[in-house]
């Protein structure tokens, strides 16, 4: 792929993906489209900001004219942009449906009309719903239980429909819980780490026995890149990390990494609709695309804690940068550049 458009590329996972693509010397140009909501931060792209093969566009995936202009100038789209925090979806479900369903459809419509070569739609294991036992495979039914998960499942179905109806070369990826340097502090690991390093306390939902599979962000991005380059249109690929932990087990590891103990932990009321366990099989992407996660959770957690220690100014990116409205509409080559 010579020219790749990455939506949500100023967010945590999207920015790691962009930097990975550019470090690898792959595409001739990577353009990020990001609305710079509270979860997007241009500091995440600092290392590539001035490269001639990088461009940044501040804009919304619901802006049909802007999306059409950008898709026309690129031969591949990797779609990370999403409302993604479960707790926020309880209070603002409509925003999640708008961004994660209608925004996805806006991108797919442009991809259909303009003939992109590959469209990678990045989704989540939460669309499979809770699994008290067993593991989810790509062909399993979707049983989301939260507004966030339901909006992502709906976006997945729209993407599948554009493959079957219009022939848009869509691949879908579904990953387990991501973690790593630079993650927004609304997520559990950075929330715990930033509070503990600041001398604060952390709250553990319910009895702490909810189970999640943890995936280092670079392993996730490696999987997405494999799907971008070699994934078969119409296929779904689960991307897992291989590390299942209860929240109690996770908390113990984070406490140790931060030099704290259980005296810093409060058990708090469980949040509503908190699925007891997620689990997915990544056998398909391992067999078909030779994917293998390489970062152990122990090493990845140390790296993450070290990043938070070294970047205290990044502990509270809970709103757009103060200068976001003054950013130029685009940095780097424009959409018509060769």
Long-range contacts (C-beta under 8 A, 24 or more apart in sequence): 1-26, 1-27, 1-75, 1-76, 1-117, 1-118, 1-228, 1-229, 2-27, 2-28, 2-29, 2-75, 3-27, 3-28, 3-29, 3-30, 3-31, 3-73, 3-74, 3-75, 3-76, 4-29, 4-30, 4-31, 4-74, 4-75, 4-76, 4-77, 4-78, 4-228, 5-31, 5-33, 5-70, 5-71, 5-73, 5-74, 5-76, 5-77, 5-78, 6-30, 6-31, 6-32, 6-33, 6-77, 6-78, 6-80, 7-32, 7-33, 7-34, 7-61, 7-77, 7-78, 7-79, 7-80, 7-81, 7-107, 8-33, 8-34, 8-40, 8-79, 8-80, 8-81, 8-82, 9-33, 9-34, 9-45, 9-56, 9-80, 10-34, 10-36, 10-40, 10-41, 10-42, 10-44, 10-45, 10-56, 11-39, 11-40, 11-41, 11-44, 11-80, 11-81, 11-184, 12-39, 12-44, 12-178, 12-180, 12-182, 12-183, 12-184, 12-217, 13-80, 13-122, 13-178, 13-217, 13-220, 13-221, 14-78, 14-80, 14-81, 15-44, 15-45, 15-182, 16-180, 16-182, 16-217, 16-218, 16-220, 16-221, 17-78, 17-80, 17-221, 17-224, 17-225, 18-45, 18-48, 18-54, 19-45, 19-47, 19-48, 20-218, 20-221, 20-222, 20-225, 21-225, 22-48, 22-51, 22-53, 22-54, 24-225, 27-53, 27-76, 28-53, 29-53, 29-54, 29-55, 29-74, 29-333, 29-337, 30-54, 30-55, 31-55, 31-56, 31-57, 31-70, 31-73, 31-74, 31-332, 31-335, 32-56, 32-57, 33-57, 33-59, 33-61, 33-66, 33-67, 33-70, 33-81, 34-58, 34-59, 34-81, 35-59, 35-60, 35-61, 35-81, 36-320, 36-321, 36-324, 36-327, 37-320, 38-184, 38-317, 38-318, 38-319, 38-320, 39-84, 39-85, 39-184, 39-186, 39-317, 40-320, 41-314, 41-317, 41-320, 41-321, 42-321, 42-324, 42-327, 43-314, 43-317, 43-321, 44-182, 49-331, 51-332, 52-332, 52-333, 53-332, 53-333, 54-331, 54-332, 55-330, 55-331, 55-332, 55-333, 55-334, 55-335, 55-337, 56-327, 56-330, 56-331, 56-332, 57-329, 57-330, 57-335, 58-324, 58-327, 58-329, 58-330, 59-329, 60-103, 61-99, 61-103, 61-104, 61-106, 61-107, 62-98, 62-99, 62-102, 62-103, 62-106, 63-106, 64-106, 64-109, 64-110, 67-106, 67-107, 67-110, 68-110, 68-113, 68-114, 69-335, 70-335, 71-107, 71-110, 71-111, 71-114, 71-116, 72-110, 72-114, 72-335, 73-335, 73-336, 74-116, 74-335, 75-116, 75-117, 75-118, 76-116, 76-117, 76-118, 76-119, 76-120, 76-228, 77-107, 77-111, 77-116, 77-118, 77-119, 77-120, 78-120, 78-122, 78-224, 78-228, 79-104, 79-107, 79-119, 79-120, 79-121, 79-122, 80-122, 82-122, 82-152, 82-155, 83-148, 83-151, 84-124, 84-148, 85-148, 85-186, 85-187, 86-126, 86-146, 86-148, 86-149, 86-271, 87-186, 87-271, 88-148, 88-186, 89-146, 89-147, 89-148, 89-151, 90-146, 90-147, 90-271, 90-272, 90-273, 93-147, 93-151, 96-147, 96-148, 96-151, 97-147, 97-151, 97-154, 99-151, 100-148, 100-151, 100-152, 100-154, 100-155, 101-151, 101-154, 101-155, 101-158, 104-155, 104-158, 104-159, 105-155, 105-158, 108-158, 108-159, 108-162, 108-168, 108-170, 109-162, 111-162, 111-168, 112-162, 112-166, 112-167, 112-168, 116-168, 116-169, 117-169, 118-169, 118-171, 118-228, 118-231, 118-233, 119-159, 119-168, 119-169, 119-170, 119-171, 120-170, 120-171, 120-172, 120-173, 120-224, 120-227, 120-228, 120-231, 121-155, 121-156, 121-159, 121-170, 121-171, 121-172, 121-173, 122-173, 122-175, 122-224, 123-152, 123-153, 123-155, 123-156, 123-172, 123-173, 123-174, 123-175, 124-149, 124-152, 124-174, 124-175, 125-174, 125-175, 125-176, 125-177, 125-213, 125-238, 125-240, 125-278, 125-279, 125-280, 126-152, 126-275, 126-278, 127-152, 127-153, 127-156, 127-174, 128-174, 128-278, 128-280, 129-275, 130-275, 130-276, 130-277, 130-278, 131-277, 131-278, 131-279, 132-276, 132-277, 134-279, 135-279, 135-280, 135-281, 136-238, 136-278, 136-279, 136-280, 136-281, 137-238, 137-280, 137-281, 137-283, 137-284, 138-174, 138-235, 138-236, 138-237, 138-238, 138-284, 139-236, 145-273, 145-275, 146-273, 146-275, 156-236, 160-234, 163-233, 163-234, 164-234, 168-233, 169-233, 169-234, 170-233, 170-234, 171-227, 171-228, 171-231, 171-232, 171-233, 171-234, 171-235, 171-236, 171-237, 172-235, 172-236, 172-237, 173-223, 173-224, 173-227, 173-236, 173-237, 173-238, 173-239, 174-236, 174-237, 174-238, 174-239, 174-280, 175-215, 175-220, 175-223, 175-238, 175-239, 175-240, 176-212, 176-213, 176-214, 176-215, 176-239, 176-240, 176-241, 176-278, 176-280, 177-212, 177-213, 177-214, 177-215, 177-241, 177-278, 178-215, 178-216, 178-217, 178-220, 179-214, 179-215, 179-216, 179-217, 179-300, 179-301, 179-304, 180-216, 180-217, 180-218, 180-300, 180-303, 180-304, 181-217, 181-303, 181-304, 181-307, 181-308, 182-307, 182-311, 182-314, 183-217, 183-304, 184-317, 184-318, 185-315, 185-316, 185-317, 185-318, 186-318, 188-247, 188-250, 189-250, 189-254, 189-301, 189-304, 190-304, 190-308, 192-251, 192-254, 192-258, 193-254, 193-257, 193-258, 193-304, 193-305, 193-308, 194-308, 194-315, 194-316, 196-254, 196-255, 196-258, 196-260, 196-264, 197-258, 197-305, 197-308, 197-309, 197-312, 197-315, 198-315, 200-264, 201-264, 201-265, 201-266, 202-251, 202-264, 202-265, 202-266, 203-265, 203-266, 203-267, 203-268, 204-247, 204-248, 204-251, 204-265, 204-266, 204-267, 204-268, 205-247, 205-268, 205-269, 205-270, 205-271, 205-274, 206-267, 206-269, 206-270, 206-274, 207-248, 207-267, 207-270, 208-246, 208-247, 208-248, 208-251, 208-267, 209-246, 209-247, 209-248, 209-276, 210-246, 210-247, 210-274, 210-275, 210-276, 210-277, 211-244, 211-245, 211-246, 211-247, 211-276, 211-277, 211-278, 211-279, 212-244, 212-245, 212-247, 212-250, 212-277, 212-278, 213-240, 213-241, 213-242, 213-243, 213-244, 213-278, 213-279, 213-280, 214-241, 214-243, 214-244, 214-245, 214-250, 214-297, 214-300, 215-239, 215-240, 215-241, 215-243, 215-293, 216-241, 216-293, 216-295, 216-297, 216-300, 218-295, 219-293, 219-294, 219-295, 222-291, 222-293, 222-294, 223-282, 223-285, 223-289, 223-291, 226-285, 226-289, 226-290, 226-291, 227-285, 227-289, 230-289, 231-289, 232-288, 237-282, 237-284, 237-285, 237-288, 237-289, 238-280, 238-281, 238-282, 238-284, 238-285, 239-282, 239-285, 239-291, 240-280, 240-281, 240-282, 240-293, 241-293, 241-297, 242-282, 242-293, 243-296, 243-297, 244-279, 245-297, 253-297, 253-298, 253-301, 254-301, 254-305, 257-301, 257-302, 257-305, 258-305
